[in-house]
Amino acid sequence: MMELKDLCAGYGGEDRLRHVSLRFQAGCLTGLIGPNGSGKSTLIKACAGQLRPSHGQVLLEGLSIA
């Protein structure tokens, strides 16, 4: 299971994601949809550890990925 807790992340000092909290359950398919510029790629990069959050945390099986 992956969990985001109060996650804020973005580029150039400007957060595109603000205070996002959610869980991705193991074995479940999750879709991510939204208009251009809504933060979909930013969310995926933060979940993958490619983008460091400015606030909050990303947990994988209860452990921080940081």
Secondary structure, 3 states (H helix, E strand, C coil): CEEEEEEEEEECCEEEEEEEEEEECCCCCCCCCCCCCCCHHHHHHHHHCCCCCCEEEEEECCEECC
